[in-house]
Amino acid sequence: MNYEFFIAKRIIKAKQYKSSVSATIIKIAIAAIAIGIVMMMVAIATGMGLQKTIQEKVAAFNGHIQISNFDNNDSEVSLTPVDSNQEFYPDFTQVSGVNHIQAVATKAGIIRTEKTFEGVLAKGVGTDYQWTAFEDFLKEGRFPNVSEKRENREVLISAYLARRLELKLGDTFKTLFLKENTSEIPNERTFEIVGIYDSGFQKFDANVLLVDIRHIQRMNKWKNGEVGNFEVFIDDFDAIQAKDDEIYNVIPPNLDTQSIISKFPFIFEWISLFDVNIFLIIGIIIIVGGINMITALLVLILDRTPMIGILKSLGSSNWSIRKVFLYNAAYLIGIGLLWGNILGIGFIWAQHTFGFLKFPNPEQYHTSIIPTHIEVWQVLALNVGTLVLCVLMLLIPSYIITKISPVKAIKFQ
């Protein structure tokens, strides 16, 4: 660093806030950067949080990937049974990244009470069922005990269905299940409500109740060990398509796979639009922040015109003087980023912990509380990207320094 550069740097730091006009502009620019980084972090956290929440809820009801007979692939009801005696069950070790597999079966039915009735989809589960995905959904009671030697009539029902049927914890109700031959008398089962869940995802809450899988096996007259399909859970949701292909290649040829993305394309196409909104918001805010910094830089240059003239007369090059102002602008951007990170991370943490902000129409977003989720690398990338882009935007306005004449600048000092 040459002598002139050192002098200029010290002068700018010493006189940075001497002019009330420049001080106000600089404070506005710092505030704009801070507010901008907060808005960008909130946009990422809420967008990613909502995507992650919806992904987890859909997976809780369906797994990430389903393995079934080809006949069952497009149906919500288990039509053709699958033998549970498979190499990949109960431990799926053939494909890395699979953390759990469970056997289930589904059957359509009608819940009938004295006052009303509702169509439902009874999902039969066994001892291998992973209840952890439902722990956050459980509002009252407990999960059905499906580990007893004989099938029991315990059932987990949604708060939505319980409200529509005017049922509560401990009540019993009858459910009719049609047979393949619709002319035959339907199967009737009596269930007792031992738990009530509320996922906030009305598409599933309006239909799904969880029962002992042995009820469905008996009604369908399946052989011992036959199930409707398998639900596979993986570690990395972003790798779901690749894992779907890998699993398909290792299972028997009479079985097929289907990921929840292909099963519910309308849901995942909708949440993929969040990424577009996030990038749009980030782009707009960076442009606004850059414009504010350009204004602040121009004010600094105009305020330090005599100093620029002196440095030029001492032999300083245009680029060395420009670097002084660019470094100073980067310093101001850094202050804005610091405050923005403190406020942004604090707000995201508070929302994640206390959930004080809620959606006005929770059924539209499948959750009542606005979820937040952000990774450390996203925060770092956002800060570095904002700093680099804003500094690059300042290169053009700093070119005005090359047009300042030392004689005229010193003359009007």
N, C-alpha and C positions, 0 to 999 in steps of 0.2 A: 504494500500500500504506500503510495507516494506521499510526500509532505503536504501537498495541496489537498489531497483527498482527506487526510487526517484532520487538517484545519477545517475543511468544509463540514465534515461529520460532526466535529465538536461545536461548530457555530450553529448548525441546525438543531442539535440537541439542546443547546443553551437557550436558543431563541425560538424554540418550536411553538410556544404558546404566547409569544409576545403580542402578536396581532390578535385583537379580539375577534375579527372577522375570520381569520384563518383558524383560530382556536375553535370557533363554533363549527366551521365546516369540517374540521378534523374530527371533532366529537360526533358529529352527525354521521360521518363516514365509518367511524369505529362502531357506533350503535347499529348502523345498517348491516355491517359484517356480522356483528353479534346476533342480531335478530334473524339475519339470513341463515346462519348456521343452525340456530335453534329450529327454524321452520323446516330446514332440510332434514335435520335429525328426526324431528317429529313426523315428517312425511314418510321417511324410511321406516321408522319404528312402528308406526300405525299400519302402514301398508304391509310390511313383513309380518307384523303381529296378526293381522286379520287373515293373511294367507296361511300362516302356520296354524292358527286356531281352526280354520275351516278344514285344512288338510287333516289335522288330528281328529276332528269330529267325524269326518267321513271314514277315516281309517278305523276309528273305534267301532263303527257299526259293520264294516266290511273287510277289514284288513287292508293291506296295501295291494296285495295280489291274490286273486282267487283261483283255485285249481278245482276244476269240475269236469264232468262229462260234457261233450260237445252239445248234447241235448239241453243242458241246463244253462248254457252260456248267456243267453239273452233273457233269462227268466229270473224273477225274484223268488220263485218257488222251486224247491228241489224236486225235480221230476224223476230223473234216473239216478239211482244210488251209486256211490263210489265205494269200493272196498277200502277200508282203512288200513289193510295190511299192505303197506307200501314202503319202499326203501327210504323215502324221504320223510316218513312219519313214524314216531313222534319227534325225531330229531333230524332237522334238515341240515345236514352237513355237506351236501354236495355243492352248495353255492355259498360263497362267502358273503357276509353282510346280512344274512337272515338271522333274526334274533328269536323268532317264535313262529310256530305253526299250530293251528287248532282246527278240530273237526266240528262242523256245525251242520244244521239242516233247517230248512224253513218250510212253513206250511201256512196257507191262507185260511183264515177263519172269520167268524162273526161273533163278537161278544154281545150277549143278549142280557139285558136287565129288565126289571119290571116296567121301566119308563122309556127306555130307548135301546138302541143297538149301534154298534160300530164295526166296520170291517178292519181286520188287523192282520199282521204278518207275524205269526209265532216263530221265533227263532230258537231252535233247540240247541243247547250248549251242554258240554260235558265237563269232566274233571280237568281237562286240559285248557279250559277257557281262561283267558287272561282278563281278569276283572279290573286290573289296574287302570285300564283306559276309561273305565266307568266311575272311578273313585271320585273324580271332580264333579260328575253328573248326579251322584246320589244325594237326594234331598231328605228322604225319610227312610227309616228302616234299615234293612241289610240286603245283601245279595242272596239269591236262592241257593240252598244247599243241594248241590247236584252230585255229591260224593257218597250219598247213602247207597246201600245195597239195592234198595228198591226205589223206583221212580216216585217222586213226591209231587205234590200239586202246588208248590211254591212258585211264585212268578214275580218278576220285576216289571212294573208297568210305568209308562211315562206320566208325568204330571198333566200333560195335555189330555191324554185319554182318560185319566182318572177324573179330571174336571168335567169333561164332556159326558162321562157315564155316571157322574155323581158318586164316585167310589172313593174310599179312603183306606189308609193302612189297616190291615187286618180283615177287610171285607173279602167275601168270596163271590165269584161270578161264574156263569156257565159260558162256554165257548163251543160253537158248532163248527166242525171241520168237514167240508164236502169230500166225498169219495170220488175216485176217478169215474165211476158210473154214477152220474148225478141223480139217477132214478132211485138209488139206494138211500136208506136212511143215513143221515150224516153222523159222523162220530161226535160224541158230546163229552167234554171234559170240564170238570169243575176245578177252578184255580183259586188260590188264596194269595192276596197281595201281601208280600213280606217286605217289599221295597218300592220306592217311587223315585224315578230319576227325571232329570230335566236337562237335556243337552242344549236346548235353545235352537236346535236344528229341526224345524217343524216337519220337514220332509220325512225324517225318521221318527220323530216323536209321535207323529200322528198315526203311525202304523205298527211300530215294532214293540213287542213285548218278549221278554226272555224267559224260557221255560226249560225244563229238563228235556234233553234230546231224546230220551227213551220214549216219551209220549209220541213224538213224531215217528220214530222207528216202528213203534207198535201199530200206530194208525196206518202207516204205509205198508205194513206187513213185510218189512225188510228183514233180511237175514242178520244174524249177529255180526256186528262189526261193520255194517254198511252205514254210510253217512251221506249227507247231501253234497257237501263240498268242503274244501280246506281253505282256511284264511291264513295268508302268509304275511308276516310283519318284517320289515327290513329296517336297517339302521339309518340309511340316508335316503330321504324322500326324493332328492334331486336325481338319484340313480334308479328311479323306479322303472323306467322304460328298459334300461340295460339289464336290470335284474329280472324283469319280466321275460326277456329273451333268453337269459341264462337258465331260468327255471324251466321254461318250455322245452329247452334242449335236453334236460336231464330227466324229465318225467316220462312215463309210458306214452306211447303214441295214441292211445285211446282217450287221453286226457288233454284238456286245453287250459290255457291260462288267460286271465283278463285282469289288467290293472284297474284301479279305481279311476284313473284318468280317462281310460277308454270306456269305462262303464258309466261314468257321470261326466261326459265331456262338457256339458253346458255349465256345470259348476266351475270346472277348472279353466275353461275359456274365460269365464267371467272374472275370476280372481287373477288371471294372467294380465288383465287390463290394468291392474293396480301398478304393475311395473312401468307401463307407459305413463301413467299419471305421475309416478314418482320421478322419473327422468325429466318429464316436462316441468314439474315444479322446481327441481334442482337447477335445470337450465335457466329458467326465468329468474330465479333468485340470484344465481351467480352473475347473470348479466346486470341485474339491478345493483348488486354489490359492487361490481366492476365499474359501473358508471359513477357511483358515489365516490369510489377511490380515485377515478380519473378527475373528478371535480376537485377533490381534496389535493391531488398532486398539482393540478394547474394553479390552484390558489397558493400552494407552497412555492411554486416556481415564480409566480408573479410577486409574492411577498419577499422573495430572496433574490430578486433581479440584480440589485447592486452587488450582492455577494458573488453572484455568478460572474459579473463583469470583472470584479477584483481577481477572482481565481483565473479567469481567462487571461488577464493581463500578466499574471504570474507564470503563465505558460501551461496551465492545466488543459488537458484535452477535453473535447466535448463529451466523449464517452466516460471519462473518469468523473466528470461532474454529474452526468446522467445517472451513474451508478450510485452516487451519494443519495440522490432523491429516490431511486428505486429501492435501495436498502432501507431508507427511512420509511417509505410507503409499506414495504414488507413488514417492518417493525410494527407499524400501525395496524396492518391486517392481522398480525400475530396477536396483538392486544384484543382485537375484536373476536378472533377465534377462541382465545382463552376464556373470555367472558361468555361467549356463545356455548362453549362446551360445558362450562359449569352450570349454566342455566338449562341447557338442553338435556344433559344427562340427569340433572336433578329432577326435571319435570318428568322424564321418561321413567325414572325409578319410582317417583311418587305415584304415577298412574299405574305402573305395574304392581306396586305394593298395595295401594289403597283403592284403586279403580274408581276414582271419584267422577270421571267423565263416562257417560253412558250414551248409547245410541237412542235417539228419539223413537225409531222404529226397529226394535231388535229383531223382529221376524224377518226383516229385509236383509239383514247382515248375519243372521244365524247366531248372534251373540248379543247380550245386553250391554256388557262392559266393553269399552273400546280397548282392545288388546294392544300391547306394545312388545316389540322384539327387535333388538339390534345387536349385531356382532361387533366385536372390537375392531376387526379389520375394516368394517364399513365406516366406523367413526374415523379411523386413521386415514382411509382413502378419501373420505369427504374433506377432511382438514387439508391434507396434502394437495388434493385436486383443486380446492378453493384457492389456496395460497398460490399455486403455480399459475392457474388460469388468470387470477386477478393481476399478478405481476406481469404476465405476458400481455395483458390488455393495456398495461401502463407503459409499455415500450413505445407505442405510437405517440401518445401525448408528451412523453419526455423528449421527443425529438424537437420540441419547440426551443429547447435549450440551445441547440445549434444555431438558431436564428437570432439569438441575443448578441448585440454588438457591445463589446467591452467599453468602448468610448461613450456611447449613449447611456449605458447602464451606470457608469461611474459618474457621469456628468450630472445625472438627476438623483444622485444618492442623497 
